[in-house]
Amino acid sequence: MKFEEIKKAIMRLSTEDRLHLMREVGTEWCEAMMSNPDAMAQMMPQCREMMARMREMMSGMCRPEGQTGGKQ
């Protein structure tokens, strides 16, 4: 399979199946990326975006008891 075919196949997976795929092969992908000295620099924009999304998601979960999440 070519890259674009693999990408399209992955994007057609359900969210549950994508998470399953990441759990199964994510460690190997990370190890392969770490063997490339420029890989982390190349991934920084995506990492920053993911961290911003995670902070936003977690901000709703880390409120004091009795308060609801969401933007204020």
C-alpha positions in Angstrom: 0.0 0.0 0.0 1.1 3.5 -0.6 1.1 6.2 2.1 -2.1 7.9 1.0 -4.0 4.6 0.8 -2.8 3.8 4.4 -3.8 7.2 5.6 -7.2 7.0 4.0 -7.8 3.6 5.5 -6.8 4.8 9.0 -9.1 7.9 8.7 -12.0 5.6 7.8 -11.6 3.7 11.1 -13.9 4.4 13.9 -12.6 6.5 16.8 -12.4 3.3 18.9 -10.4 1.4 16.3 -8.0 4.4 15.9 -7.4 4.4 19.6 -6.9 0.6 19.5 -4.3 1.1 16.6 -2.5 3.7 18.6 -2.3 1.5 21.6 -1.0 -1.4 19.5 1.6 0.4 17.4 2.1 3.8 19.0 5.2 2.8 21.0 6.9 1.5 17.9 6.1 4.6 15.9 7.5 6.8 18.7 10.7 4.8 18.9 11.1 5.1 15.1 10.5 8.8 15.3 13.0 9.2 18.1 15.7 7.6 16.0 15.5 10.5 13.6 17.3 13.6 15.1 15.0 16.0 13.3 11.8 14.2 14.0 10.8 16.0 17.2 11.5 19.4 15.7 9.3 18.4 12.7 6.5 17.2 15.1 6.5 20.3 17.4 3.6 22.1 15.7 1.4 19.0 16.0 2.6 18.4 19.6 1.7 22.0 20.6 -1.7 21.7 19.0 -2.4 18.4 20.8 -1.2 19.9 24.1 -3.5 22.9 23.7 -6.5 20.6 23.0 -5.6 18.4 26.0 -5.4 21.5 28.3 -8.8 22.7 27.0 -10.3 19.2 27.6 -8.7 18.8 31.0 -9.7 22.2 32.2 -13.3 21.1 32.3 -12.4 18.0 34.3 -10.3 19.7 36.9 -12.8 22.1 38.4 -13.4 22.2 42.2 -16.2 19.9 43.3 -19.7 21.1 42.5 -18.6 23.2 39.5 -19.2 22.2 36.0 -16.7 22.3 33.1 -16.8 24.3 30.0 -15.8 27.8 29.1 -16.8 30.7 31.3 
